[in-house]
């Protein structure tokens, strides 16, 4: 049968997860898929082995670490299926996961991306995420992260979908030029969701597409690397994507909120890496500003539509509660 989805998995020294991830993909009730692994210069003993992959799967071996964003773009450029499905190597989907993503996409043709319901793989009953929320300050979070036995939000609209396990229409992905390769990794999925929205697309969060993800638990502790890229890319996303009528009134709150987050990181034992990233964001702002001009000139969504998609209440940043808007 003709594949409907290309499942793209980017690996980097991820051998310990691959057998379980491949088995979960092979067990999908929806069988119209092809699997592509992009290995980002793993050590020789950590590289995916073709013989260990499901039939028909392929490996793109990179000798240089391209980063999460560009490695996904590399595989997406060769895909010819209607749907691209991005999956982390340490995310293990339940059997009905892909079927739920595709069913939701076909039911809602105006939705460019569908996010998965993520549980912690190492802590049963604990959320890893239930849709990405972008606050008007420019700060973002995975909703319900770390919460135990909370109810899953219903099918609805979230600001963006977590790239650990999400479906994107290939034509929409190509329309916005995919992930921004300059980000390398971190915040690239929020940026993608923002750009999809600027072009008039919707992003949905499915309670039926379920994965169990290690990333938010054992392997998910914030690192110096993550602090740096997260701070830099958060600034770039705000500058690049926020419409002018929101950008200028929210600029000072964004800078203050970002500075506060970076300062808190100083007292968490992680050093000054977040501040370094924040300052690196300013140092590299020129090309981002030029991208902003092009993006804002061609956007189709109104300022009001973007404002309604943002979270505005200050308490959501502390509670990490879901902000899921009912479908209309």
C-alpha positions in Angstrom: 0.0 0.0 0.0 1.1 3.5 -0.7 2.6 5.1 2.5 0.6 7.9 4.1 3.3 9.0 6.6 7.1 9.2 6.7 8.2 8.7 10.3 11.4 10.6 10.9 13.7 9.8 13.8 16.8 11.8 14.5 19.4 9.9 16.6 22.6 10.9 18.3 24.2 8.2 20.5 20.7 6.8 21.0 21.4 3.1 20.7 19.9 2.2 24.1 16.5 3.3 22.9 16.3 2.1 19.3 15.1 -1.5 19.8 12.2 -0.4 21.9 11.3 2.5 19.6 11.5 0.4 16.5 9.3 -2.3 18.0 6.7 0.3 19.0 6.7 1.7 15.4 6.4 -1.8 13.9 3.4 -2.5 16.2 1.3 0.3 14.8 -2.2 -0.6 13.8 -1.8 1.9 10.9 0.7 0.3 8.6 0.9 2.8 5.8 4.2 4.3 6.9 7.9 4.3 6.1 10.6 4.9 8.7 13.7 7.1 8.1 16.4 7.4 10.8 18.9 10.3 10.5 21.9 9.7 12.6 23.7 12.8 13.7 27.4 11.7 13.8 26.9 9.2 16.6 29.9 7.2 17.9 30.5 4.1 15.8 29.1 1.7 18.4 25.9 3.9 18.8 24.9 4.2 15.1 21.7 2.5 13.9 22.2 -0.9 12.2 20.1 -1.5 9.2 19.6 -5.1 10.2 18.0 -4.0 13.5 15.3 -1.8 11.8 11.8 -2.8 10.6 11.5 -3.9 7.0 11.7 -1.0 4.6 13.3 1.4 7.0 16.3 3.4 5.9 19.2 5.3 7.6 20.8 8.5 6.6 24.2 8.6 8.2 25.6 12.1 8.8 29.3 12.4 9.6 28.6 15.9 11.1 26.1 16.7 13.8 23.6 18.8 11.9 21.4 19.5 14.9 17.8 18.3 15.4 16.2 21.0 13.2 18.3 20.5 10.0 18.5 16.7 10.4 14.7 16.5 10.3 14.7 18.9 7.3 17.1 16.6 5.5 14.8 13.6 5.8 11.7 15.7 5.0 13.2 17.0 1.8 13.2 13.4 0.4 9.7 12.5 1.7 6.8 12.2 -0.7 4.0 11.2 1.7 1.2 13.5 2.7 2.2 13.5 6.3 5.6 13.9 8.1 5.7 12.4 11.6 8.6 13.4 13.9 9.4 11.0 16.6 12.3 11.1 19.2 14.3 7.9 19.5 13.4 7.8 23.2 9.6 8.1 22.5 7.7 4.9 22.4 4.2 5.2 20.8 1.3 3.0 21.7 -0.1 0.9 18.9 -3.0 3.3 18.0 -0.8 6.4 18.0 -0.2 6.9 14.2 -3.8 5.9 13.4 -5.0 8.6 15.8 -2.7 11.3 14.4 -3.8 10.6 10.8 -7.5 10.3 11.7 -7.4 13.7 13.4 -5.5 15.3 10.5 -8.0 13.9 8.0 -10.9 15.1 10.1 -9.5 18.6 10.4 -7.9 19.7 7.1 -7.2 23.2 8.4 -4.8 21.7 11.0 -1.2 21.7 9.9 0.1 19.8 12.9 -1.2 17.3 15.5 0.5 16.9 18.8 0.7 13.7 20.9 -0.2 13.0 24.5 3.2 12.3 26.2 3.6 10.3 29.4 6.9 9.8 31.2 8.4 6.4 30.1 10.2 6.1 33.5 7.3 7.2 35.7 3.9 5.7 35.0 1.0 8.1 35.4 3.2 11.2 35.1 2.8 13.6 32.2 5.7 14.6 30.0 3.5 17.0 28.0 0.1 17.6 26.6 0.6 20.4 24.0 2.9 23.4 23.9 1.8 26.7 25.4 3.3 30.0 24.3 2.7 32.9 26.8 2.4 36.4 25.6 5.8 37.1 27.4 7.4 34.8 24.9 8.0 32.0 27.5 6.8 28.5 26.5 6.2 25.3 28.3 4.9 21.7 27.8 1.5 21.7 29.5 1.0 19.3 32.5 4.7 18.5 32.5 5.6 16.6 35.6 2.0 16.3 36.9 0.9 12.9 38.2 -2.5 11.4 37.4 -4.0 14.7 36.1 -6.8 14.4 33.5 -5.6 14.5 29.9 -7.0 17.6 28.0 -9.6 16.8 25.4 -9.0 17.1 21.7 -8.5 20.8 21.0 -6.2 23.5 19.7 -2.8 24.2 21.4 -0.4 26.8 20.3 2.2 24.3 19.0 2.9 20.6 19.1 6.0 19.1 20.8 8.4 17.7 18.1 9.1 14.6 20.3 6.0 13.1 18.7 4.0 15.1 16.2 2.4 14.9 12.8 2.8 17.8 10.2 1.3 18.0 6.8 4.1 17.9 4.3 2.7 20.7 2.2 2.4 23.0 5.3 5.9 22.1 6.4 7.3 23.0 3.0 5.2 26.2 2.9 7.0 27.5 6.0 10.4 26.1 4.9 10.5 23.5 7.7 12.4 23.9 10.9 14.7 26.8 11.2 18.2 25.2 10.9 19.8 28.1 12.7 18.2 26.9 15.9 20.1 23.6 15.9 17.8 22.3 18.7 15.4 23.5 21.4 12.4 25.7 20.8 12.4 24.8 17.1 8.9 23.2 17.5 7.4 26.3 19.1 8.9 28.4 16.3 7.5 26.0 13.7 4.1 26.2 15.3 4.2 30.0 15.4 5.1 30.2 11.7 2.4 27.7 10.7 -0.1 29.9 12.6 1.2 33.0 10.8 0.3 31.3 7.5 -3.3 30.6 8.8 -2.9 27.0 9.8 -4.2 25.5 13.1 -2.4 23.2 15.5 -4.3 20.5 17.4 -3.5 18.3 20.4 -4.8 14.8 20.4 -5.6 12.8 23.6 -5.7 9.5 21.6 -2.2 9.7 20.1 -0.2 8.4 23.1 3.6 8.1 23.5 5.8 7.2 26.5 8.8 9.6 26.4 12.1 9.3 28.3 13.2 12.8 27.4 11.3 14.7 30.1 12.5 12.3 32.8 15.9 10.4 33.0 17.4 12.2 30.0 15.5 15.4 30.3 17.3 17.3 33.0 18.2 20.7 31.6 21.9 21.0 30.6 24.2 23.8 29.9 23.7 23.0 26.2 19.9 23.2 26.6 20.0 26.4 28.6 22.1 28.1 26.0 20.1 27.1 23.0 16.7 27.5 24.7 17.5 31.1 25.8 18.9 32.1 22.4 16.1 30.5 20.3 13.3 31.8 22.6 14.5 35.4 21.8 14.8 34.6 18.1 11.3 33.2 18.0 9.8 36.3 19.7 11.6 38.7 17.4 11.0 36.7 14.2 7.3 35.7 14.6 5.5 38.2 16.9 3.3 40.6 14.8 4.2 44.2 15.1 1.1 45.3 17.0 2.0 42.7 19.7 5.8 42.8 19.3 6.3 46.4 20.5 4.0 46.4 23.5 5.3 43.0 24.6 9.0 43.6 23.9 10.0 44.9 27.4 7.9 42.2 29.2 9.6 39.6 27.0 13.1 40.9 27.8 12.3 41.1 31.5 10.8 37.6 31.6 13.7 36.1 29.7 16.3 37.9 31.9 14.4 36.6 35.0 14.5 33.0 33.7 18.3 33.3 32.9 19.0 34.7 36.4 17.1 31.9 38.0 19.3 29.5 36.1 22.3 31.1 37.7 21.1 29.9 41.1 20.2 26.4 40.0 23.8 25.2 39.7 23.8 25.4 35.9 26.1 28.4 35.6 25.7 31.3 33.2 24.8 29.3 30.1 21.3 30.7 29.8 22.7 34.3 30.0 25.3 33.4 27.4 22.5 32.1 25.1 20.4 35.2 25.7 23.3 37.5 24.7 24.1 35.3 21.7 20.6 35.8 20.6 21.2 39.5 20.4 24.5 39.0 18.7 22.8 37.0 15.9 19.7 39.1 15.7 20.5 40.7 12.2 19.6 37.7 10.0 16.6 36.9 12.3 15.3 40.5 11.8 15.6 40.1 8.1 13.6 36.9 8.3 11.1 38.7 10.4 10.5 41.3 7.6 9.8 38.6 5.0 7.7 36.6 7.4 5.5 39.4 8.5 5.0 40.7 5.0 3.7 37.4 3.8 1.7 36.2 6.8 -2.0 35.5 6.4 -3.2 35.4 10.0 -4.6 38.5 11.7 -3.0 40.0 14.8 -6.2 39.1 16.6 -5.9 35.4 15.7 -2.3 35.3 17.0 -3.3 37.1 20.2 -6.1 34.6 20.8 -3.7 31.7 20.4 -1.3 33.0 23.1 -1.7 32.5 26.8 -2.1 35.7 28.8 -2.7 34.8 32.4 0.4 35.0 34.6 -0.5 31.9 36.6 -0.2 29.5 33.7 3.6 29.9 33.7 3.7 28.5 37.3 1.0 25.9 37.0 1.9 24.6 33.6 -1.8 24.0 33.0 -3.0 23.1 29.5 -4.3 25.9 27.4 -6.5 23.9 24.9 -9.1 25.8 23.0 -12.3 24.0 22.0 -12.7 23.2 18.3 -15.2 25.2 16.4 
